[in-house]
């Protein structure tokens, strides 16, 4: 059974956008009565912020009050290099063909320059009027490590090959293919046999980028009855969409408590383990809910009016999603390239190690915490210290979709995509303690590029 949760992380932010420009405008052609009438869908895709922008305190049912802000990217790994838009519409040619309700009306792969701006494209699409569309957006598709489950008559050598083969303009998308695509999952890489380190999710080399995804259901507007005399503006429909990152990230900071008598002073930290992560995650956020909502709510209810896009430009936080099932726990081991000295540091010189990137993860039972262990060495004494639970500022949630399922009763903890967990590890007495701050982050400001640190993530 799928598990459902309520949690708070960053899913998206506003700011610099993939947006329309004047160099590649689509000419408006006024149709006659026999020609299908077209609407120009003028699309922007929210992917970045220019600065860290404070937001109001968000109150959740867990009474978890935090001041959140959205982070800028700090490395090339978090930039956008490609964006694919797939627009599906009803399969009107033959409603029974391949048991398919969808066909591909438009598909476009957009490359970006070093500043993240689309090259030779303006994200404007000529679409049939007054019709429901399912819009799929995928950024940095080349970094997605595995394909959806393929049937015996399907073949593809890469994600791009798969999308070109089965989602080209005019292709009929069977219900089976659509379902497998929507439930596409990826897994954490296996640990390095020599070092024991768990590789960063998606990172292979300096060309790697974190993928981004989202999907939407919208309805194109009906053109005025007097279309022959309508203005160009009447034929244009503007939509503001967004994407979220397919990775959670974590960094570790180290300090000594005041007047500490820790036996590990002047020793070294060699690595950190984070356990109870999920091995698998969905490529597309499954049963996701946002705050502000993705769609406007129906008046007087909490139900979303699907298709009625919420125009809010506030940063969006995920408040509900589901995880693949079955799933297994993983320990994410980060062995450091350079050991961290255990000593007193000024606040501006506290060592920070990371970031490390992994799958979004949700506890499989209520009350369970993610846990951290530290590998220390002093002289000939080297060992992993006992695990400590992450409790001070973790995301917590209660199930909302299956309230009668006893396996989902109570509060759950989560670390989800597009979040950055900053963990302070403090040495004091004979042991260590941890404190966490969860910060929403997104990956790129499209124009100009932001961030000057282009170092690779540490494995």
Protein Blocks (a to p, Z undefined) as FASTA:
>chain_A
ZZdddddddfbdcdddddddfklcccdddddfklccdddddddddfbdfbdcdddddddf
kopacdddddddfbfklpcfbdcdddddddfkbmmgghiabdcfbdcdddddfkopaehi
ahiacddehiacdddddehkllpmbdcdddfkbccfbfklmmmmmmcghiacdfklmmmm
mmgccddddddfklopacdehiablmbccddddddddddddddfklmlmcfklmpccddd
ddddfbdcddddddddehiabfkgoiacfbdcdehiafbdcfbdghiacdddfbdcdehi
abdcehiacfbfbdcddfbdcddddddddddddddfbdcddddddfklcccedddddddd
ddfbehiacdddddddehjbccdddddddfklpccdddfklmmlmklgcjdddddehiac
ddddddehjbdcdddddddddfbdfbdcedjbfcdcdZZ
